[in-house]
């Protein structure tokens, strides 16, 4: 079965098909990756900024936001030695230095 094409021409055609396939696959993967990056970025923007309904202050961390809300409500979650703490880290530091 001869088609009149040399081995070099056949190799060139196969190579061109392979290149087109790889370029198409990379394009599809790039598009999917770009969509993923955009969705992840939008999710970070939506979830990262928390705004206090009382004063309008913004927070990036959930913990800082919850401590701030406790301060507005005058609701300290941690008490020791007649002192009140809104933040667990400050309470633990106080307890460490007063107990030991």
ABEGO torsion letter per residue (X at the ends): XBAGBBAAAAAAAAAAAAAAAAAAAAAAAAAAAAAAAAAAAAAAAAAABBBBAAAGBBBABAAAAAAAAAAAAGBBABBBGGBBBABAAAAAAAAAAAAX
